[in-house]
Amino acid sequence: MEAPIATTPFDNNTILNETNAIFPVITSLSLANHTFFTDTDSGFTTTILIYTAKKKLSTNDKEKFTNWIKQRLMVTSLEIHEE
């Protein structure tokens, strides 16, 4: 299942609009799959999301956002970073 996900581009604009409906403080986001290679000639892919917000999300809201976006994207591995 990870291979098809790794090649699937995300529609950042649509996801931002959906995010704004639930978390209106989030003003922008960038979402992409990144493949990391190791010294053993193998690699792994993870999804990374970077967002900006009008104000810092509370711990509770950040957990809700993380759970929602994982479900929305159907991924188990996700790194979220606030800019």
ZINORFEN-V771774 format. One record per backbone hydrogen bond with DSSP energy under -1.0 kcal/mol. CO is the residue of the C=O (numbers start at 1). NH is the residue of the N-H. E is the energy in kcal/mol with one decimal. If there is no record, write none. Layout:
BEGIN
<<CO:NH:E> <CO:NH:E>>
END
This chain:
BEGIN
<<1:5:-1.4> <2:6:-2.4> <3:7:-1.1> <10:12:-1.3> <11:15:-2.4> <12:16:-2.5> <13:17:-2.3> <14:18:-2.3> <15:19:-2.6> <16:20:-2.8> <17:21:-1.2> <19:23:-4.1> <23:26:-1.9> <25:54:-3.1> <28:52:-2.1> <30:50:-2.6> <32:48:-3.0> <34:46:-2.5> <36:44:-2.3> <38:41:-1.4> <42:38:-3.0> <44:36:-3.3> <46:34:-2.9> <47:79:-2.6> <48:32:-2.0> <49:81:-2.7> <50:30:-2.5> <51:83:-3.2> <52:27:-2.1> <52:28:-1.3> <58:62:-2.8> <59:63:-2.0> <60:64:-2.2> <61:65:-2.9> <62:66:-2.6> <63:67:-2.5> <64:68:-2.7> <65:69:-2.9> <66:70:-2.1> <67:71:-1.9> <68:72:-2.9> <69:73:-2.4> <70:74:-1.2> <70:75:-1.8> <77:47:-1.2> <79:49:-3.0> <81:51:-2.3>>
END
